[in-house]
Amino acid sequence: MQQNRPHAPSHGRLAADSKRGHAIHSNGDRGASRRLAIIGVVALFWMAAVFARLGYLQLIEHGEYMARAQRQQKRVIEITPKRGAIYDRNMHPLAMSIPVDSAFAVPSELADEQLAARLLSRVLGIPRDVLEVRLESSRSFVWIARKLPPEKKEAVEALNLKGIYFQKENRETREWSPPGR
């Protein structure tokens, strides 16, 4: 019978091997279950931390985030559309849109709000305290001056202030003169 089963070990070694194998297997089970328990506890703490943070943001900080969302979503920006030119019967323009620049600021990019307000006040003729209030606000965008004449735009550009930018807008102009003059 031994010849028919060349792969079968002897009876003495089988019992010893099975005992050793069982003992090794048993210790491996304890180590694996211990690692699994540690991973479970870490995952549980991580989920508890995530849920605690979500609860804090949704229950306690709800009002602040709602106000921030309102400020960001309900912003009114007046846009002046470009209108077509209006001509008289002799094809002389009566009214047309002219592109001009408007100055705005990003207060968080300004290094010194008081200095910027003082310099802009001199160039634009806007009271310094009004500009300081605008530039010290917590908003991310404030108008400095709308629809500037070209010479004032160049004067503001010459100041080379970081955080002051320009945006093109249209200004309507009327070039009407009474007939016969």
Salt bridges, closest charged atoms under 4 A:
ASP17 OD1 - ARG20 NH1 3.75
ASP29 OD2 - HIS25 NE2 3.74
GLU64 OE2 - ARG68 NH2 3.73
ASP88 OD2 - HIS92 ND1 3.60
ASP101 OD2 - LYS153 NZ 3.73
ASP101 OD2 - LYS168 NZ 3.44
GLU132 OE2 - ARG128 NE 3.17
GLU157 OE2 - LYS153 NZ 2.94
GLU169 OE2 - ARG146 NH2 2.52
GLU172 OE1 - ARG83 NH1 2.94
GLU172 OE2 - ARG174 NH2 3.06
